[in-house]
């Protein structure tokens, strides 16, 4: 079973939040897959990762650049992990039918959007019912707060 962390975004979007999470992922020696909900979001994430100041180097690729096996971070719209990643980041309500293939899953959702919030609650319940370990983190004034 995967450890699934739900990240309730209130103050910043995925483009601002992901660099720090991905930096920690790479520091652990892990690879990541980011599954987004649209080509526009993928393009925005690609730009944000190249322009990130902290950490200042987040090597990544997508089907546009190819060579998935060489990419520590893979950006995709598909339910795949061609780079052998064990960490999965889900953006824009994207999901996966293969959660059990990952060690950790990060589900980032917009807490200011009622539809996104309701969808995240449904994903939480489904993950819990499937036996995954789930945690909930909310973006606060001083960073991430783990909620009960």
Secondary structure, 3 states (H helix, E strand, C coil): CCEEEEEEECCCCHHHHHHHHHHHHHHCCCCEEEECCCHHHHHHHHHHHHHCCCCCCCCCEECCCCCHHHCCEEEECCCCCCCCCCEEEEECCCCCCCHHHCCEEEEEEECCCHHHHHHHHHHHHHHHHCCCEEEEEEEECCEEEEEC
